[in-house]
Amino acid sequence: MNLILTRAQELNESSQPFVIATLIEVIGGAPQETGAKMIIEKSGAISGTIGGGKLEAKTIKEAQNLLEQTDLKRFSVKTWNLQTDVGMTCGGKVSITFETYGVSNWNIALFGAGHVAQALSRTLINLDCTLTCYDSRSEWVGKFPQSPKLSSHVEANADDSIARLPKNTFFVVMTQGHATDLPVLHSIFKHHPHAPFVGCMGSSVKAIRLKKDLLELGISLEQVNKLETPIGLPIGENTPEEIAISVTAQLLEVRSRFTRDNAALMNGKR
């Protein structure tokens, strides 16, 4: 148990995702007693054991699958027949809990790597989110902070990457200007018409031009009206650091509303 607690603290402090698997019920024969625990990291590395062999291998695979999911479940229980589900010769069943840590349901995609984007990335990585950043300039992409929560990519055309992003992604666009913002926004609305947030940095005059151009590219008026631009709450001064705080505040505000609306929708279906 001390090994498990120590490793969990180490992983948590370094923002590395992991799963704690606990054997909570055994019917028939099993290679460990109830209460046995193990930590599984994204790489498949483990600490502790729930008995080794095929059962442990299946548990590791299940944990890795959970760490890859975008529709995250923080807590789940699996009950397996040791013969039919696990492929062991001994009979019986086991139930295992899976507790996921360090993985966020809040996905944010940031386009641009300039001064405001750099400040915004440094603010967001302090929150429970997964941040993906894109820019065509390798020298600027290299300035993003190092964090397990952040992945950065040098891309001149991000259309394919945008298509692969999770459907609940929050999009923040702050590239070098109108000419580079427009194709990114067009791709976002094309692939993610129901994205919870699409925002673009710029003036009110730029906002009018962007919306007009998006309409001419075939994006519906309903979608265009969802574009948040200028981005950020009307607070603070016009410095990269304070703009970053105002944008973060807006993202948190929208996230709270999105979470609340989703909860109400799910309750209505029950």
Buried (B, 14 or more C-beta within 10 A) or exposed (E): EEEBEEBBEEBEEEBBBBBBBBBBEBEEEBBBEEEBBBBBBBEEEBBBBBBEEBBBEBBBEBBBEBBEEBEBEEEEEBEBBBBEBBEBEEEBBBBBBBBBBBBBBBBBBBBBBBBBBBBBBBBBBEBEBBBBBBBBBEEBBEBBBEBBBBEBEBBEEBBEBBEEBBEBBBBBBBBBEEEBBBBBBBBBBBBBBEBBBBBBBBEEEBBEEBBEBBEEBEBEEEBBEBBBBBBBBEEBEEEBBBBBBBBBBBBBEBBEEBEEEEEEEEEEEE
